Amino acid sequence: MKDIFLINVWGQDKPGVTRVVTEVLSTFEVTVLDIGQAVIHDQLNLGILAAVPASDDSEALAKAVQRSLLALEMQVMFSPITEQRYQRWVGQQGKARYIVTLLARKIEPEHLAAVATVTSEYDLNIDKIVRLSGRMELGESEQLGRACVEFSVRGEPKDAVQFKSALLELASRYDIDIAYQEDNIFRRNRRLVVFDMDSTLIDAEVIDELAHEAGVGDQVAAITEAAMQGEIDFKASFTQRMALLRGLDASVLQSVAERLRLNEGAEHLISTLKKLGFKTAIVSGGFTFFGEYLQQRLGVDYVYANQLDIEDGLVTGRVTGEIIDGQRKADLLRQIAEREGLMLQQVIAVGDGANDLPMLSIAGLGIAFRAKPLVKASAKQSISNLGLDGILYLLGYSDKDTLILD
């Protein structure tokens, strides 16, 4: 027969606390059932769930631990745990775990309260909260930068669809991003990231830029917007827009490429992914000329896009080969994953338009980036308020982790 105690130790962090406590426990033949430790702003919190043989003097054990901590000026509390409570804790083993990631330019207490409230309302229990964004100087805390807090939660939401809707409503109300994903073996085992190009990696639609050069900018932009909103079939809209580009001098392609701007965080994200051993791909309904330009600039591994048909130095208004629409994007994602020997659960897809939804839906992690409302509501995850490198937070990487790679 054993008595069970939760031993809580807290105070100003200093070397030797864990060693001193566990050395005392070892002299009493204690079995350690669980242990956890965290340091927040130099304040140590250590918890040990211990089983003590009933033949031992529990009071003597408590006094010995207290004496050992006097010189370290640490506080300690012993809380008895009933066998029923312990068995209930054991029974929770194997329950599903999820990660709720809160991303914002600046995290306020009301954001944390809102996430904690909704989590509780849907029968999920928060086990751990970790800050993934870096430490800030005091002056910086008043500025809008980027911040991320990760909640590890346990249990199954009583209504998964409604829970996701509640998180989306919070994100909209507070102008923040909230991601919700299962904490499984694949979360840290993703190996391939597939990007849409236009309005995802870059902050423009290249076909609109070409249309501007051809003097048909307003006409093409209107068709592009309708297609991105899902109001027009992509292939039909693409054919209409391409026809308007007929006769464009192909010499303008290079100048258009050179003025394209990457979206916030793109370079940092892709360089970090490469250092971590990820493969990257651009799968775009845009054009290979610009995809290959970005490939050279960023070091992307694969590029699939539409090949502009050019005759006598002029754009013909057609493309060579099959038009890459939403279904073709999903098929290409599958092909790349198969070539790399990966399961779809190990693939991340990132896009912003309706034609990205097929690939976002089959990837293990589908992320709508600064997306249209239809896409944001349909994708598994979305990021609207931070840059592309906010994706690293969804993978569980902290700023401290990525600093090591720089």
Secondary structure by P-SEA (a helix, b strand, c coil): cbbbbbbbbbccccccaaaaaaaaaaaacccccbbbbbbcccbbbbbbbbbbcccccaaaaaaaaaaaacccbbbbbbbbbcaaaaaaaaaacccbbbbbbbbcccccaaaaaaaaaaaaaacccccccccccccccccccccccbbbbbbbbbcccccaaaaaaaaaaaaaaacbbbbbbbbccccccccbbbbbcccccccccaaaaaaaaacaaaaaaaaaaaaaaccccaaaaaaaaaaaaccccccaaaaaaaacccccaaaaaaaaaaaabbbbbbbccccaaaaaaaaaaccccbbbbbbbbbcccccccccccccccaaaaaaaaaaaaaaaccccccbbbbbccccaaaaaaaccbbbbccccaaaaacccccccccccccccccccccaaaaaaac
